[in-house]
């Protein structure tokens, strides 16, 4: 790519000389302006590698000795201001000067080098962004597959995990949580029941009502899930640990494993609590038949402020049409990745 140069001078002859000289070796494309205002407008729309500007436009006034002395001071001040603003060099305004030729050649080489460096930096930044994105995708895939492995133990489709993810995203978005947190809750929500890997099949898959002792074993999955996921270097997995530990806590403090109350429960766990219970109520399990959607909706309403964060329930119900579509399998329930 040719080095792009912007030339600004009130003298057309100087501009023509500079343009011929700077383009002589075929490495530079020069754009010229007599009017600095027009040049500035152009520079706002295009990127130039090299800019040559006449910093002394004629003013047509007559000068006495005092004025000349003042202009000399002002000229020095302008040069300093230009350097502070980013100017690289000052060229003598003598078209046939050897000094000008050499310094101009050096500026052209510097402009080309800066362009190459900038292009290289952009290329490296693109590579880093692609690598970071790829790592993120792999983390997300691992999370999903881990969650599905758990879900397949007591559900032969694994769709509970994916529906909970989508319900959770609806709630997070309606709560106006930051976009990144909405995304992370969506991706980490499938890990809510990861602790069930430690629950014996005779309890997890029992078709009838569980005894108090069996319920106590089931409840350990929240703490086990937190232990599995805690202290990870992956931010998503750490969020999953919060969700695993807190999605059975209750707004009124009567939940488990820690009896947390209200805002002491992490917001991601409060979100997933609503999504998880709603999906559990409305789907078939080994020990029960599915509850009609409207009945499950009424359950959420009746228990907001007791079992559930009221704001999470309201957020969920505010997009009821989408909830119905997800529950019916009419919206995409494949991987959220």
C-alpha positions as CSV (number, residue, x, y, z in Angstrom):
1,X,0.0,0.0,0.0
2,X,1.3,3.5,-0.9
3,X,2.2,5.9,1.9
4,X,-0.4,8.6,2.0
5,X,0.8,12.1,2.3
6,X,-1.1,15.4,2.9
7,X,0.6,18.5,1.6
8,X,-0.7,22.0,2.6
9,X,1.0,25.2,1.3
10,X,-0.2,28.6,0.0
11,X,2.2,28.4,-2.9
12,X,1.0,26.3,-5.8
13,X,4.6,26.0,-7.2
14,X,5.8,24.7,-3.9
15,X,3.0,22.2,-3.8
16,X,3.7,21.0,-7.3
17,X,7.4,20.6,-6.5
18,X,6.7,18.7,-3.3
19,X,4.2,16.5,-5.0
20,X,6.5,15.6,-7.8
21,X,9.4,15.1,-5.5
22,X,7.5,13.0,-2.9
23,X,5.9,10.8,-5.6
24,X,9.0,10.3,-7.7
25,X,9.9,6.8,-6.5
26,X,6.3,5.6,-6.7
27,X,6.0,4.8,-3.0
28,X,3.9,7.8,-2.0
29,X,0.5,9.2,-3.0
30,X,0.2,12.9,-2.2
31,X,-3.0,14.9,-1.8
32,X,-2.5,18.7,-2.0
33,X,-4.4,21.7,-0.6
34,X,-3.9,25.4,-0.9
35,X,-6.5,26.1,1.7
36,X,-5.7,24.8,5.3
37,X,-9.4,24.7,6.2
38,X,-10.2,22.3,3.3
39,X,-7.1,20.2,4.2
40,X,-8.3,19.9,7.8
41,X,-11.7,18.7,6.6
42,X,-10.1,16.1,4.5
43,X,-7.8,14.9,7.3
44,X,-10.9,14.3,9.5
45,X,-12.2,11.8,6.9
46,X,-9.0,10.2,5.7
47,X,-5.9,8.7,7.4
48,X,-2.5,10.1,6.3
49,X,0.9,8.7,7.1
50,X,2.7,11.9,6.4
51,X,1.6,15.5,6.7
52,X,3.6,18.5,5.4
53,X,2.2,21.9,6.4
54,X,3.4,25.4,5.7
55,X,3.1,26.9,9.2
56,X,3.6,30.5,8.0
57,X,0.9,31.8,5.7
58,X,1.4,35.3,4.3
59,X,-0.6,38.1,6.0
60,X,0.1,41.0,3.6
61,X,1.1,43.4,6.4
62,X,4.1,45.8,6.5
63,X,6.5,45.3,9.4
64,X,8.8,47.6,11.3
65,X,11.8,46.3,13.3
66,X,9.7,45.8,16.4
67,X,7.1,43.7,14.4
68,X,9.9,41.6,12.9
69,X,11.3,40.9,16.3
70,X,7.8,39.9,17.6
71,X,7.3,37.6,14.6
72,X,10.6,35.9,15.3
73,X,9.5,35.2,18.9
74,X,6.1,34.1,17.6
75,X,7.7,31.8,15.0
76,X,9.7,30.1,17.8
77,X,6.6,29.7,19.9
78,X,4.8,28.2,16.9
79,X,7.6,25.7,16.3
80,X,7.4,24.6,20.0
81,X,3.6,24.4,19.9
82,X,3.9,22.3,16.7
83,X,6.4,19.9,18.3
84,X,4.2,19.6,21.4
85,X,1.3,18.8,19.1
86,X,3.2,15.9,17.5
87,X,5.2,17.5,14.6
88,X,8.3,15.4,13.8
89,X,10.5,17.8,11.9
90,X,10.7,21.2,10.1
91,X,11.8,21.4,6.5
92,X,13.6,24.4,5.0
93,X,11.3,26.0,2.4
94,X,13.9,25.9,-0.3
95,X,12.8,23.5,-3.1
96,X,16.3,22.8,-4.4
97,X,17.9,22.4,-1.0
98,X,19.9,19.2,-0.5
99,X,18.9,19.3,3.2
100,X,15.2,19.4,2.3
101,X,15.6,16.5,-0.1
102,X,17.4,14.3,2.5
103,X,15.0,15.2,5.4
104,X,12.0,14.7,3.2
105,X,13.3,11.3,2.2
106,X,13.7,10.5,5.9
107,X,10.2,11.6,6.7
108,X,8.8,9.4,3.9
109,X,10.7,6.4,5.3
110,X,9.5,7.2,8.8
111,X,5.9,7.4,7.6
112,X,6.2,4.1,5.8
113,X,7.7,2.5,8.9
114,X,4.9,3.9,11.1
115,X,2.4,2.5,8.7
116,X,4.0,-0.9,8.7
117,X,4.2,-0.9,12.5
118,X,0.6,0.2,12.8
119,X,-0.5,-2.6,10.4
120,X,1.5,-5.1,12.3
121,X,0.0,-4.0,15.6
122,X,-3.5,-4.2,14.1
123,X,-2.7,-7.7,12.8
124,X,-1.4,-8.8,16.2
125,X,-4.4,-7.3,18.0
126,X,-6.7,-9.2,15.6
127,X,-4.8,-12.4,16.3
128,X,-5.0,-11.9,20.0
129,X,-8.7,-11.1,19.8
130,X,-9.3,-14.3,17.7
131,X,-7.3,-16.4,20.2
132,X,-9.1,-14.9,23.2
133,X,-12.5,-15.5,21.5
134,X,-11.5,-19.1,20.7
135,X,-10.5,-19.7,24.4
136,X,-13.8,-18.2,25.5
137,X,-15.7,-20.5,23.1
138,X,-13.8,-23.6,24.5
139,X,-14.6,-22.6,28.1
140,X,-18.2,-22.2,27.2
141,X,-18.3,-25.6,25.4
142,X,-16.7,-27.3,28.4
143,X,-19.3,-25.7,30.7
144,X,-22.2,-26.8,28.6
145,X,-20.9,-30.4,28.2
146,X,-20.3,-30.7,31.9
147,X,-23.8,-29.5,32.6
148,X,-25.3,-31.9,30.0
149,X,-23.4,-34.8,31.5
150,X,-25.1,-34.2,34.8
151,X,-28.5,-33.6,33.3
152,X,-28.4,-36.9,31.3
153,X,-28.4,-38.8,34.6
154,X,-32.0,-38.0,35.3
155,X,-33.3,-36.6,32.0
156,X,-32.6,-38.4,28.7
157,X,-32.8,-35.2,26.6
158,X,-30.8,-32.7,28.6
159,X,-33.2,-30.0,27.6
160,X,-33.9,-28.9,31.2
161,X,-30.4,-27.5,31.3
162,X,-30.9,-25.5,28.1
163,X,-34.4,-24.2,29.0
164,X,-33.1,-23.0,32.4
165,X,-30.3,-21.1,30.6
166,X,-32.8,-19.3,28.4
167,X,-35.3,-18.6,31.1
168,X,-32.4,-17.2,33.2
169,X,-31.3,-14.9,30.3
170,X,-34.9,-13.5,30.1
171,X,-34.9,-12.7,33.8
172,X,-31.4,-11.1,33.8
173,X,-32.2,-9.0,30.8
174,X,-35.5,-7.7,32.2
175,X,-33.6,-6.9,35.5
176,X,-31.4,-4.6,33.3
177,X,-28.3,-6.3,34.5
178,X,-25.1,-5.4,32.5
179,X,-25.0,-7.1,29.1
180,X,-21.9,-9.1,30.0
181,X,-23.5,-10.4,33.2
182,X,-26.7,-11.4,31.3
183,X,-24.5,-13.4,28.9
184,X,-22.5,-15.0,31.7
185,X,-25.6,-16.0,33.7
186,X,-27.0,-17.5,30.5
187,X,-23.9,-19.6,30.0
188,X,-23.3,-20.5,33.7
189,X,-26.9,-21.3,34.6
190,X,-26.6,-24.9,33.2
191,X,-24.1,-25.7,36.0
192,X,-26.7,-25.2,38.7
193,X,-27.1,-28.9,39.4
194,X,-23.6,-30.1,38.8
195,X,-23.4,-31.3,42.3
196,X,-25.9,-34.1,41.5
197,X,-23.0,-36.1,40.1
198,X,-22.4,-37.2,43.7
199,X,-26.0,-38.2,44.4
200,X,-26.6,-42.0,44.3
201,X,-28.9,-43.2,41.5
202,X,-31.2,-44.9,43.9
203,X,-32.1,-41.5,45.4
204,X,-31.7,-39.3,42.3
205,X,-33.9,-41.6,40.1
206,X,-36.3,-42.8,42.8
207,X,-39.8,-42.7,41.2
208,X,-41.6,-42.1,44.5
209,X,-41.5,-39.6,47.3
210,X,-38.2,-39.2,49.1
211,X,-37.7,-39.8,52.8
212,X,-36.3,-37.1,55.0
213,X,-33.0,-38.9,55.0
214,X,-33.0,-39.1,51.2
215,X,-34.0,-35.4,50.9
216,X,-31.0,-34.5,53.2
217,X,-28.7,-36.3,50.7
218,X,-30.3,-34.5,47.7
219,X,-29.8,-31.2,49.4
220,X,-26.0,-31.8,49.6
221,X,-25.8,-31.3,45.8
222,X,-25.8,-27.5,46.3
223,X,-22.7,-27.6,48.5
224,X,-21.0,-30.3,46.4
225,X,-21.6,-28.2,43.2
226,X,-20.0,-25.2,44.8
227,X,-17.0,-27.3,45.8
228,X,-16.6,-28.6,42.3
229,X,-16.6,-25.2,40.7
230,X,-15.1,-22.9,43.3
231,X,-11.7,-21.2,43.0
232,X,-11.6,-21.7,39.2
233,X,-9.5,-19.4,37.1
234,X,-12.4,-19.2,34.7
235,X,-14.9,-16.4,35.5
236,X,-17.8,-18.3,34.1
237,X,-17.1,-21.3,36.3
238,X,-16.8,-19.1,39.4
239,X,-20.2,-17.7,38.6
240,X,-21.4,-21.2,38.2
241,X,-20.2,-21.9,41.7
242,X,-22.3,-19.1,43.0
243,X,-25.3,-20.4,41.2
244,X,-24.8,-24.0,42.3
245,X,-24.5,-22.9,45.9
246,X,-27.3,-20.5,46.0
247,X,-30.1,-21.6,43.6
248,X,-32.0,-23.4,46.5
249,X,-31.7,-20.4,48.9
250,X,-35.0,-18.6,49.5
251,X,-35.8,-14.9,49.6
252,X,-37.3,-15.4,53.1
253,X,-34.1,-17.2,54.4
254,X,-35.7,-20.6,54.7
255,X,-33.7,-22.2,51.9
256,X,-30.5,-24.2,51.9
257,X,-27.6,-24.8,52.3
258,X,-26.8,-21.5,54.1
259,X,-30.1,-20.0,54.9
260,X,-29.3,-16.8,53.1
261,X,-31.9,-14.1,52.9
262,X,-33.0,-11.6,50.2
263,X,-30.1,-9.6,48.7
264,X,-27.5,-11.7,50.6
265,X,-28.2,-14.4,47.9
266,X,-26.1,-13.6,44.8
267,X,-28.3,-12.2,42.0
268,X,-27.3,-14.9,39.6
269,X,-28.5,-17.5,42.0
270,X,-31.8,-15.7,42.6
271,X,-32.3,-15.5,38.8
272,X,-31.7,-19.2,38.3
273,X,-33.9,-20.2,41.3
274,X,-36.9,-18.9,39.4
275,X,-35.9,-20.5,36.1
276,X,-35.1,-23.8,37.7
277,X,-38.2,-24.2,39.7
278,X,-40.5,-23.1,36.9
279,X,-38.9,-25.7,34.5
280,X,-39.0,-28.4,37.2
281,X,-42.7,-27.8,37.8
282,X,-43.6,-27.8,34.1
283,X,-41.7,-30.9,33.0
284,X,-42.1,-34.6,33.6
285,X,-39.8,-36.2,36.2
286,X,-39.5,-39.8,37.4
287,X,-41.6,-38.9,40.5
288,X,-44.2,-36.6,39.0
289,X,-46.3,-35.4,36.0
290,X,-45.8,-31.9,34.5
291,X,-47.7,-29.0,35.9
292,X,-49.7,-26.8,33.4
293,X,-47.9,-23.6,32.6
294,X,-50.6,-21.3,34.1
295,X,-50.5,-23.3,37.4
296,X,-46.8,-23.0,37.6
297,X,-47.1,-19.3,36.8
298,X,-49.5,-18.9,39.7
299,X,-47.1,-20.8,42.0
300,X,-44.3,-18.2,41.2
301,X,-46.7,-15.3,41.9
302,X,-47.9,-16.8,45.2
303,X,-44.3,-17.4,46.3
304,X,-42.7,-14.2,45.3
305,X,-41.3,-12.4,48.4
306,X,-41.2,-15.8,50.2
307,X,-39.4,-18.4,48.1
308,X,-38.4,-16.1,45.2
309,X,-37.0,-12.6,44.7
310,X,-40.1,-10.6,43.7
311,X,-38.1,-8.6,41.0
312,X,-37.0,-11.9,39.4
313,X,-40.6,-13.2,39.2
314,X,-41.9,-10.0,37.7
315,X,-39.0,-10.0,35.2
316,X,-39.8,-13.6,34.2
317,X,-43.5,-13.0,33.8
318,X,-43.0,-9.7,31.8
319,X,-41.9,-11.9,28.8
320,X,-44.5,-14.6,29.3
321,X,-45.0,-15.2,25.6
322,X,-41.4,-16.1,25.2
323,X,-41.5,-18.4,28.2
324,X,-44.4,-20.2,26.7
325,X,-42.6,-20.6,23.4
326,X,-39.5,-22.0,25.2
327,X,-41.5,-24.4,27.3
328,X,-43.3,-25.7,24.2
329,X,-40.0,-26.3,22.4
330,X,-40.9,-23.9,19.7
331,X,-37.9,-21.7,20.3
332,X,-34.4,-23.0,19.7
333,X,-33.4,-25.2,22.7
334,X,-30.0,-26.2,21.3
335,X,-26.7,-25.3,22.9
336,X,-26.6,-21.7,24.2
337,X,-23.0,-21.4,23.0
